[in-house]
Amino acid sequence: MEPLTSETRKVSIAPGYEIGAGALPLFFAGPCVIESRGHSLAMAARLKEIGEETGARIVFKSSYDKANRSSKDSFRGPGLEEGLDILAEVRAKTGLPVLSDIHGPEQAEIAAKVLDVLQIPAFLSRQTDVLVAAAKTGKPLNIKKGQFLAPDDMQNVVEKCAAAGNEKLLLCERGTSFGYHNLVVDMRSFPMMRSLGYPVVYDATHSLQLPGGGKETGGLKQYAPVLARAAAATGCVDGFFLEVHDNPDQALSDRTTQLDVRIVPELIRSVLAIARLAR
């Protein structure tokens, strides 16, 4: 039987931003969606400061389009062209690498001109055309495991990307459907996905969503620090994905799951301390 802490390949996102192969966890953090240019730049500047305060390596994440919304009235973001322009400015002014989602194969090559990491949303994790187009860009991919998939089902996802010539893959746990309007995190998922040989990321905020059930997705963000620390204790998580905001109650998307940026420094310190012990 493979040990739970078996090593993974190393994936390089940018100079100094390697993930896997025994490195301490990398953090992907930022607002759920791009709300404005000024807000994105301010949040990225604060996250850069947090990285310097805690010693953490932070990749800025924010979506230029939230295509999967509960309601037709939900805020989606500025869209592909303006959103990528904002993310390019974030990277230029802060030096942080940037990540965002793509939603169709036609977006992959365009987004890859700006993004350091292309993210595949959970609901698209089985969409072959999206995976192949993203893989062919040669950029690192953060692929969220669908809520409807078992951890070992990610083997098929890995094979599609590898066949397209890309093994710079991160496999992201974001909870599994458990009855109506609920998700659970099975801690076995981390070593199971890690056994595929690729770095594993834990999405500590989306995994606490209460999907559907009205015009806005609910959430239980108060449990995110607990689950993040538990995930770190497995010794099988190479990165942590945190959606953070300076005023979560007024956020334009995912108000119930985004974390207040004020708690992030202590959360990162605790996760890093536990990860060091677990390894």
Phi, psi and chi 1 to 4 in degrees:
 res  aa     phi    psi   chi1   chi2   chi3   chi4
   1 MET       -  135.2  179.8  178.8  -65.2      -
   2 GLU   -66.5  138.7  -70.5  -69.6  -35.1      -
   3 PRO   -66.0  150.1   23.3  -33.3      -      -
   4 LEU   -64.8  -24.8  -64.6 -175.5      -      -
   5 THR  -104.1   29.1   53.5      -      -      -
   6 SER   -57.1  144.3   57.2      -      -      -
   7 GLU   -73.0  155.7  -68.2  -60.1  -30.5      -
   8 THR  -115.4  170.4   71.6      -      -      -
   9 ARG   -68.1  158.7   68.1 -177.4   63.0 -128.1
  10 LYS   -92.4  135.5  178.6 -171.5  -67.1 -177.1
  11 VAL  -117.7  124.6  174.6      -      -      -
  12 SER   -97.1  120.7  179.1      -      -      -
  13 ILE   -92.2  -39.4  -70.0  171.5      -      -
  14 ALA  -164.1  164.5      -      -      -      -
  15 PRO   -54.9  123.8  -28.0   36.5      -      -
  16 GLY    86.5   -1.0      -      -      -      -
  17 TYR  -122.0   65.3  -71.6   81.7      -      -
  18 GLU   -94.7  148.3  -71.9   74.7   32.5      -
  19 ILE  -133.7  141.1 -179.2  171.0      -      -
  20 GLY    92.7 -177.3      -      -      -      -
  21 ALA    56.8   36.2      -      -      -      -
  22 GLY    88.3   -2.4      -      -      -      -
  23 ALA   -68.5  152.1      -      -      -      -
  24 LEU   -62.4  155.1  -78.8  173.3      -      -
  25 PRO   -57.0  143.5  -26.7   35.2      -      -
  26 LEU   -95.8  151.1 -169.3   66.9      -      -
  27 PHE  -118.1  135.0  -67.2   84.3      -      -
  28 PHE  -111.4  116.0  -58.2   85.9      -      -
  29 ALA  -144.6  147.0      -      -      -      -
  30 GLY   158.4  177.1      -      -      -      -
  31 PRO   -65.4  152.8  -18.0   30.7      -      -
  32 CYS   -54.1  -49.7  173.8      -      -      -
  33 VAL  -133.6  151.7   65.3      -      -      -
  34 ILE   -68.2  115.4  -63.8  171.7      -      -
  35 GLU   -92.9  -34.1  -62.5 -174.2    0.6      -
  36 SER  -167.4  165.1   70.4      -      -      -
  37 ARG   -63.3  -46.8 -172.6  178.1  -61.8  -91.6
  38 GLY   -62.7  -41.3      -      -      -      -
  39 HIS   -66.0  -42.9 -175.6 -105.2      -      -
  40 SER   -62.4  -43.9  -66.3      -      -      -
  41 LEU   -65.3  -39.8  -71.2  168.0      -      -
  42 ALA   -66.8  -42.2      -      -      -      -
  43 MET   -66.7  -41.1  -71.8  -63.0  -59.0      -
  44 ALA   -64.5  -39.8      -      -      -      -
  45 ALA   -62.6  -41.3      -      -      -      -
  46 ARG   -66.7  -39.9  176.9   59.8 -172.7  130.3
  47 LEU   -67.5  -34.1  -73.2  166.1      -      -
  48 LYS   -62.6  -42.4 -177.9  178.1 -177.9  179.4
  49 GLU   -60.8  -42.2  -68.6  174.1  -10.1      -
  50 ILE   -62.4  -40.2  -70.5  172.3      -      -
  51 GLY   -59.9  -41.3      -      -      -      -
  52 GLU   -69.7  -34.7  -67.1  167.7   -9.8      -
  53 GLU   -70.5  -36.2  -67.1  166.9   12.3      -
  54 THR  -104.4  -12.5   61.3      -      -      -
  55 GLY    80.4    8.7      -      -      -      -
  56 ALA   -83.7  149.9      -      -      -      -
  57 ARG   -96.3  121.0  -63.9  163.1  -56.8  138.7
  58 ILE  -120.6  129.5  -61.7  176.9      -      -
  59 VAL  -100.3  130.4  175.1      -      -      -
  60 PHE   -79.7  130.0 -177.6   78.1      -      -
  61 LYS  -123.8  141.7   65.1   78.4   46.2 -168.1
  62 SER  -169.2  144.7 -159.0      -      -      -
  63 SER   -92.4  131.8  -64.5      -      -      -
  64 TYR   -78.7  -18.1   55.6   74.8      -      -
  65 ASP  -153.7  126.5  179.3   20.8      -      -
  66 LYS  -100.0   88.3  -60.7  -63.7  -71.0 -174.7
  67 ALA   -72.1  -27.4      -      -      -      -
  68 ASN   -95.8   91.9  171.1   37.4      -      -
  69 ARG  -116.8  148.9  -61.0  -78.2   79.1 -167.0
  70 SER   -66.7  -36.5  -63.9      -      -      -
  71 SER  -128.6  152.0  167.1      -      -      -
  72 LYS   -63.7  -19.4   64.1  178.8  177.8   60.8
  73 ASP   -90.8   -3.8  -60.2  -40.7      -      -
  74 SER   -69.8  145.6  -62.5      -      -      -
  75 PHE   -69.0  132.2  179.4   74.0      -      -
  76 ARG  -109.0  -19.2  -71.1 -176.7   54.2  165.1
  77 GLY   111.4 -179.7      -      -      -      -
  78 PRO   -78.5  -12.3   29.9  -36.1      -      -
  79 GLY    95.5  175.0      -      -      -      -
  80 LEU   -60.7  -55.6  178.4   67.3      -      -
  81 GLU   -65.9  -53.5 -176.1  176.0   -9.7      -
  82 GLU   -67.0  -39.7 -177.4 -178.7   -4.9      -
  83 GLY   -61.9  -43.5      -      -      -      -
  84 LEU   -66.9  -34.8  -71.7  175.6      -      -
  85 ASP   -63.5  -40.3 -173.3   63.6      -      -
  86 ILE   -65.4  -43.7  -69.2  169.8      -      -
  87 LEU   -66.4  -34.6  -69.8  170.2      -      -
  88 ALA   -63.5  -38.1      -      -      -      -
  89 GLU   -69.6  -38.0 -174.9  172.8   -6.0      -
  90 VAL   -57.7  -47.8  163.7      -      -      -
  91 ARG   -64.9  -42.3 -175.5  173.4   58.0 -177.0
  92 ALA   -64.6  -37.8      -      -      -      -
  93 LYS   -88.3  -24.5  -71.3 -171.5  172.3  177.9
  94 THR  -110.2  -22.9   66.8      -      -      -
  95 GLY    81.4    0.2      -      -      -      -
  96 LEU   -78.9  138.1  -61.4  179.4      -      -
  97 PRO   -62.5  160.0  -16.6   29.7      -      -
  98 VAL  -129.7  147.9  -67.6      -      -      -
  99 LEU  -133.0  142.0  169.8  152.1      -      -
 100 SER  -153.3  166.8 -164.2      -      -      -
 101 ASP   -85.1  148.7  -46.9   82.8      -      -
 102 ILE  -112.0  156.1   66.5  167.7      -      -
 103 HIS  -125.5   -2.0  -57.3  -75.6      -      -
 104 GLY  -160.5  157.6      -      -      -      -
 105 PRO   -60.3  -28.8   15.6  -27.7      -      -
 106 GLU   -70.2  -16.7   71.2  -76.5   -6.1      -
 107 GLN   -87.4  -18.3  -65.2 -177.1    4.4      -
 108 ALA   -60.0  -53.3      -      -      -      -
 109 GLU   -66.2  -37.6 -171.6  173.4  -13.3      -
 110 ILE   -65.4  -48.3  -60.7  168.7      -      -
 111 ALA   -65.0  -34.3      -      -      -      -
 112 ALA   -65.4  -18.6      -      -      -      -
 113 LYS   -70.6  -19.6  -66.4  176.1 -178.8  177.7
 114 VAL  -115.6  -45.0  171.6      -      -      -
 115 LEU   -77.6  145.5  -57.4  178.7      -      -
 116 ASP   -85.6  -27.7  -63.5  -77.3      -      -
 117 VAL  -136.0  129.7 -175.4      -      -      -
 118 LEU   -94.3  132.6  -55.9 -175.1      -      -
 119 GLN  -106.6  135.6 -177.8  161.8  -81.8      -
 120 ILE  -101.5  115.4  -51.9  -61.0      -      -
 121 PRO   -61.5  154.6  -22.2   34.0      -      -
 122 ALA   -56.1  -42.8      -      -      -      -
 123 PHE   -69.4  -11.9  -77.9  122.2      -      -
 124 LEU  -107.1    9.7  -62.0 -180.0      -      -
 125 SER   -68.4  -13.6   58.3      -      -      -
 126 ARG  -107.2    3.2  -71.6 -172.6   60.8 -177.4
 127 GLN   -81.6  101.2  -64.7  -60.5  -53.0      -
 128 THR   -57.0  -44.6  -58.1      -      -      -
 129 ASP   -63.0  -38.1  -69.9  -14.4      -      -
 130 VAL   -67.3  -47.3  174.5      -      -      -
 131 LEU   -60.6  -45.3  -69.8  168.5      -      -
 132 VAL   -66.9  -43.6  169.8      -      -      -
 133 ALA   -62.5  -42.6      -      -      -      -
 134 ALA   -64.7  -44.1      -      -      -      -
 135 ALA   -61.4  -38.9      -      -      -      -
 136 LYS   -68.6  -14.8  -75.2 -176.8  175.5  179.3
 137 THR   -70.6  -21.2   68.1      -      -      -
 138 GLY    81.3   -1.3      -      -      -      -
 139 LYS   -80.7  153.5  -73.1  -63.9 -177.4   80.1
 140 PRO   -58.8  143.8  -24.1   34.8      -      -
 141 LEU  -119.8  130.9  -50.9 -178.8      -      -
 142 ASN  -102.6  108.3 -175.0   42.0      -      -
 143 ILE  -105.5  114.3  -52.5  170.7      -      -
 144 LYS   -79.2  130.4  -66.6 -161.1  174.6 -176.0
 145 LYS   -67.8  126.4  178.3 -179.0   73.7   64.5
 146 GLY   -57.0  144.8      -      -      -      -
 147 GLN   -60.9  -17.0  -58.3   92.9  -40.3      -
 148 PHE  -100.2    4.1   42.8   83.8      -      -
 149 LEU  -109.1  147.4  -65.4  178.7      -      -
 150 ALA   -81.9  155.4      -      -      -      -
 151 PRO   -54.6  -40.3  -25.9   34.8      -      -
 152 ASP   -71.9  -14.8   57.4  -35.6      -      -
 153 ASP   -65.5  -18.2  -68.8  -26.9      -      -
 154 MET   -67.5  -12.5  -67.3  -61.8  -79.1      -
 155 GLN   -57.6  -41.7  176.2   67.9   50.1      -
 156 ASN   -64.9  -37.7  -64.7  -37.4      -      -
 157 VAL   -63.6  -46.8  174.8      -      -      -
 158 VAL   -58.8  -43.6  164.4      -      -      -
 159 GLU   -65.1  -37.0  -70.1  174.5   -4.2      -
 160 LYS   -63.0  -44.6  -70.4  177.0 -176.5  179.8
 161 CYS   -69.3  -42.8  -64.2      -      -      -
 162 ALA   -62.9  -38.7      -      -      -      -
 163 ALA   -65.5  -25.6      -      -      -      -
 164 ALA   -87.6    3.0      -      -      -      -
 165 GLY    95.7   16.5      -      -      -      -
 166 ASN  -130.9  120.3 -167.7  -24.2      -      -
 167 GLU  -118.4   18.3  -67.4 -168.8  -51.0      -
 168 LYS   -88.7   72.6  -67.4 -176.1  -79.4 -171.5
 169 LEU  -117.8  139.5  -48.6  176.2      -      -
 170 LEU  -118.9  133.7  -45.1  177.6      -      -
 171 LEU  -106.3  123.0  -53.2 -178.6      -      -
 172 CYS  -113.6  123.1 -175.4      -      -      -
 173 GLU   -87.2  126.6  171.1   60.4   55.5      -
 174 ARG  -136.6   28.0   53.1   95.1   72.4 -130.3
 175 GLY    95.4  160.2      -      -      -      -
 176 THR  -126.2  138.6  -58.7      -      -      -
 177 SER   -56.6  133.7  -64.3      -      -      -
 178 PHE  -139.7   88.0 -172.2   74.1      -      -
 179 GLY    74.3 -166.7      -      -      -      -
 180 TYR   -79.1  134.1  -64.0  128.1      -      -
 181 HIS    56.8   39.6  -47.5  -46.3      -      -
 182 ASN  -153.0  149.7 -162.7   21.6      -      -
 183 LEU  -127.8  151.1  -61.1  170.6      -      -
 184 VAL  -129.6  156.2  -63.1      -      -      -
 185 VAL  -111.8  114.5  178.7      -      -      -
 186 ASP   -90.6  112.5 -178.5   -3.9      -      -
 187 MET   -61.9  -18.6  -68.2  -71.3  156.0      -
 188 ARG   -66.7  -21.3  -64.5  175.0  -60.8  175.9
 189 SER   -59.0  -35.4  174.5      -      -      -
 190 PHE   -64.9  -54.1  -58.4  123.1      -      -
 191 PRO   -67.2  -30.0   20.9  -32.5      -      -
 192 MET   -65.7  -45.1  -70.4  171.2   72.5      -
 193 MET   -72.2  -35.4  -74.5 -157.4  -65.3      -
 194 ARG   -65.2  -27.5 -149.3  162.1 -174.2  -95.3
 195 SER   -65.4  -13.8   71.0      -      -      -
 196 LEU   -76.3  -10.2  -61.0  175.9      -      -
 197 GLY    97.7    9.1      -      -      -      -
 198 TYR  -120.3  152.8  -64.7   88.0      -      -
 199 PRO   -59.6  146.1  -22.5   32.9      -      -
 200 VAL  -113.3  136.1  169.4      -      -      -
 201 VAL  -116.0  141.5  176.1      -      -      -
 202 TYR  -109.8  120.8  173.7   44.4      -      -
 203 ASP   -87.7   96.1 -177.0  -18.1      -      -
 204 ALA   -77.7  -11.1      -      -      -      -
 205 THR  -102.0  -50.1   40.6      -      -      -
 206 HIS   -64.8  -26.4  -77.1  101.6      -      -
 207 SER   -69.8   -8.5   60.8      -      -      -
 208 LEU  -108.8   17.1  -74.1  162.7      -      -
 209 GLN   -70.1  156.5  -75.2 -177.9  -27.3      -
 210 LEU  -117.0   86.3  -60.3  174.1      -      -
 211 PRO   -65.8  146.1  -18.1   31.6      -      -
 212 GLY    68.7 -155.4      -      -      -      -
 213 GLY    78.0   20.3      -      -      -      -
 214 GLY   151.4 -164.4      -      -      -      -
 215 LYS   -82.1  -10.9  -76.2 -165.6  173.2  -80.4
 216 GLU  -141.7  133.2 -176.9  177.6  -16.5      -
 217 THR   -64.8  132.5  -66.0      -      -      -
 218 GLY   -85.5  179.4      -      -      -      -
 219 GLY  -169.7  165.6      -      -      -      -
 220 LEU  -128.5   59.0  -60.2  167.2      -      -
 221 LYS   -63.5  -16.6   63.1 -175.7  175.8 -175.3
 222 GLN   -62.9  -19.7   64.4  -91.3   32.7      -
 223 TYR   -93.1   -4.8  -61.1  113.6      -      -
 224 ALA   -59.5  -45.9      -      -      -      -
 225 PRO   -61.3  -37.3  -27.1   38.2      -      -
 226 VAL   -63.8  -48.3  174.3      -      -      -
 227 LEU   -69.5  -34.3  -74.0 -176.3      -      -
 228 ALA   -63.2  -43.3      -      -      -      -
 229 ARG   -67.3  -38.3  -69.1 -167.8  -68.3  -93.6
 230 ALA   -63.2  -42.0      -      -      -      -
 231 ALA   -63.2  -41.5      -      -      -      -
 232 ALA   -60.6  -35.3      -      -      -      -
 233 ALA   -69.1  -17.5      -      -      -      -
 234 THR   -69.8  -21.2   67.7      -      -      -
 235 GLY    72.0   11.2      -      -      -      -
 236 CYS  -121.7   17.1  -62.3      -      -      -
 237 VAL  -117.1  125.4  177.1      -      -      -
 238 ASP   -99.3  -14.3  -56.5  -76.6      -      -
 239 GLY  -155.7  155.7      -      -      -      -
 240 PHE  -126.9  133.3  -71.4   83.9      -      -
 241 PHE  -108.9  119.7 -175.4   98.6      -      -
 242 LEU  -131.2  122.3  -52.3  168.7      -      -
 243 GLU   -89.7  123.2  -70.8 -161.1  -33.5      -
 244 VAL  -131.7  155.0  -57.1      -      -      -
 245 HIS  -151.6  152.0 -161.7  -78.4      -      -
 246 ASP   -82.1  -13.3   54.5  -13.3      -      -
 247 ASN  -151.2   72.8 -170.6   -1.3      -      -
 248 PRO   -54.7  -35.4  -24.6   34.5      -      -
 249 ASP   -65.5  -20.3  -70.0  -18.1      -      -
 250 GLN  -108.5    8.3  -61.1  -59.5  -44.6      -
 251 ALA   -62.9  149.9      -      -      -      -
 252 LEU   -84.1   -6.4  -60.7 -177.6      -      -
 253 SER  -153.5  142.7  176.3      -      -      -
 254 ASP    52.8   47.4  -76.7    3.6      -      -
 255 ARG   -60.0  -31.4  -67.1 -177.0  -62.8  114.6
 256 THR   -85.4   -5.3   58.6      -      -      -
 257 THR  -122.8  -19.4   53.0      -      -      -
 258 GLN   -69.8  138.6  -67.0 -158.6   73.8      -
 259 LEU   -88.9  147.4  -57.3  178.7      -      -
 260 ASP   -68.8  127.1 -167.0  -45.3      -      -
 261 VAL   -58.5  -21.9   71.2      -      -      -
 262 ARG   -65.9  -24.7  -69.8  176.1  -65.9 -176.9
 263 ILE   -90.0   -7.8   76.4  166.3      -      -
 264 VAL   -66.7  -42.0  171.8      -      -      -
 265 PRO   -56.6  -46.7  -27.2   36.7      -      -
 266 GLU   -68.0  -37.1 -177.2   53.5   36.8      -
 267 LEU   -62.0  -45.6  175.9   56.8      -      -
 268 ILE   -62.6  -44.3  -75.0  177.2      -      -
 269 ARG   -59.0  -43.4  -71.6 -170.9 -175.9   97.7
 270 SER   -68.4  -40.2   64.6      -      -      -
 271 VAL   -64.0  -43.5  164.7      -      -      -
 272 LEU   -65.4  -39.4  -72.6  175.4      -      -
 273 ALA   -63.2  -43.6      -      -      -      -
 274 ILE   -67.3  -40.5  -66.6  168.2      -      -
 275 ALA   -61.7  -39.1      -      -      -      -
 276 ARG   -62.8  -43.2  -71.6 -172.5 -179.3   96.7
 277 LEU   -65.9  -40.8  -70.2  172.1      -      -
 278 ALA   -66.3  -24.9      -      -      -      -
 279 ARG   -97.3      -  -64.8 -175.4 -179.1 -169.8
